Amino acid sequence: MVNLATAADWIAWAALIVSMSVIAWSAFRYVRIEKQKVQQTQFENFYRTLERVHNKDSSLILQRAAIFELRSFPQYKDFIVRLCRDRNSIFPGTAEKVQQELLLTLQHFEKSDE
């Protein structure tokens, strides 16, 4: 058992506890900040994918690939499902293959609910 008889022992233990608390708090903040960075990067990737989806000047292959890539963002599922359901009004006059890819993406997310 540790003998905490002297004031120096108490101060040493207090310093150890404070130091460990500071390290633990710093580690917690670091992890939280890194998680926020990852979330921001994921959102930026999602936003760029949406730009590629809506880029009617690009080839149909690139546009369809971007629509397919939307399936990689389950955290934005609610928005993607609404986008795919409104495909006829949001993407009027687009190629049938683009409309089909939007429908397949919608089915992908609806199937994941089961």
C-alpha positions as CSV (number, residue, x, y, z in Angstrom):
1,M,0.0,0.0,0.0
2,V,1.2,3.5,-0.8
3,N,2.1,5.7,2.2
4,L,0.7,9.1,1.6
5,A,2.0,10.6,4.8
6,T,3.9,13.6,3.6
7,A,2.7,16.6,1.8
8,A,5.2,15.9,-1.0
9,D,3.5,12.6,-1.7
10,W,0.1,14.2,-1.9
11,I,1.5,16.9,-4.3
12,A,3.1,14.2,-6.5
13,W,-0.1,12.2,-6.7
14,A,-2.2,15.3,-7.5
15,A,0.3,16.2,-10.2
16,L,0.1,12.7,-11.7
17,I,-3.7,12.8,-11.6
18,V,-3.9,16.2,-13.2
19,S,-1.4,15.3,-15.9
20,M,-3.3,12.1,-16.7
21,S,-6.6,14.1,-16.9
22,V,-5.0,16.6,-19.3
23,I,-3.7,13.8,-21.5
24,A,-7.0,12.1,-21.6
25,W,-8.9,15.3,-22.4
26,S,-6.4,16.1,-25.1
27,A,-6.8,12.7,-26.7
28,F,-10.6,13.0,-26.6
29,R,-10.4,16.4,-28.3
30,Y,-8.0,15.1,-30.9
31,V,-10.2,12.2,-31.8
32,R,-13.3,14.4,-32.0
33,I,-11.5,16.9,-34.2
34,E,-10.3,14.2,-36.5
35,K,-13.8,12.7,-36.7
36,Q,-15.1,16.2,-37.7
37,K,-12.5,16.4,-40.4
38,V,-13.5,13.0,-41.8
39,Q,-17.2,14.0,-41.8
40,Q,-16.3,17.3,-43.6
41,T,-14.2,15.4,-46.2
42,Q,-17.1,12.9,-46.8
43,F,-19.5,15.8,-47.3
44,E,-17.2,17.5,-49.7
45,N,-16.9,14.2,-51.7
46,F,-20.7,13.8,-51.6
47,Y,-21.1,17.4,-52.9
48,R,-18.7,16.8,-55.7
49,T,-20.5,13.6,-56.6
50,L,-23.8,15.6,-56.8
51,E,-22.1,18.1,-59.1
52,R,-21.1,15.3,-61.4
53,V,-24.6,13.8,-61.2
54,H,-26.1,17.1,-62.3
55,N,-23.5,17.9,-65.0
56,K,-25.5,17.4,-68.1
57,D,-22.5,18.3,-70.3
58,S,-20.5,15.3,-69.2
59,S,-20.8,11.9,-70.9
60,L,-23.6,9.6,-70.0
61,I,-21.1,7.1,-68.6
62,L,-19.7,9.7,-66.2
63,Q,-23.1,10.8,-65.2
64,R,-24.3,7.3,-64.6
65,A,-21.1,6.4,-62.7
66,A,-21.7,9.5,-60.4
67,I,-25.2,8.3,-59.8
68,F,-23.9,4.8,-58.9
69,E,-21.4,6.4,-56.6
70,L,-24.2,8.0,-54.6
71,R,-24.7,4.5,-53.1
72,S,-21.5,5.0,-51.2
73,F,-23.0,7.7,-49.1
74,P,-25.5,5.9,-46.8
75,Q,-25.3,8.8,-44.3
76,Y,-27.1,11.0,-46.9
77,K,-29.7,8.3,-47.7
78,D,-32.8,10.4,-46.9
79,F,-31.7,13.1,-49.4
80,I,-30.6,10.6,-52.1
81,V,-33.9,8.8,-51.8
82,R,-35.8,12.0,-52.3
83,L,-33.6,13.0,-55.2
84,C,-34.2,9.7,-56.9
85,R,-37.9,9.8,-56.3
86,D,-38.1,13.2,-57.9
87,R,-35.9,12.2,-60.8
88,N,-38.4,13.1,-63.5
89,S,-38.9,16.7,-62.2
90,I,-35.2,17.2,-61.3
91,F,-33.7,15.6,-64.4
92,P,-36.4,16.2,-67.1
93,G,-35.4,15.1,-70.6
94,T,-32.4,13.1,-69.5
95,A,-31.4,9.9,-71.1
96,E,-33.4,6.8,-70.2
97,K,-30.2,5.2,-68.9
98,V,-29.6,8.0,-66.4
99,Q,-33.2,7.7,-65.2
100,Q,-32.7,3.9,-64.9
101,E,-29.5,4.4,-62.8
102,L,-31.5,6.8,-60.5
103,L,-34.2,4.2,-60.2
104,L,-31.6,1.5,-59.4
105,T,-30.0,3.7,-56.8
106,L,-33.4,4.3,-55.2
107,Q,-34.1,0.6,-55.1
108,H,-30.6,0.0,-53.5
109,F,-31.5,2.3,-50.6
110,E,-35.1,1.0,-50.3
111,K,-33.7,-2.6,-50.2
112,S,-31.3,-1.6,-47.4
113,D,-34.3,-0.7,-45.3
114,E,-35.5,-4.3,-45.3
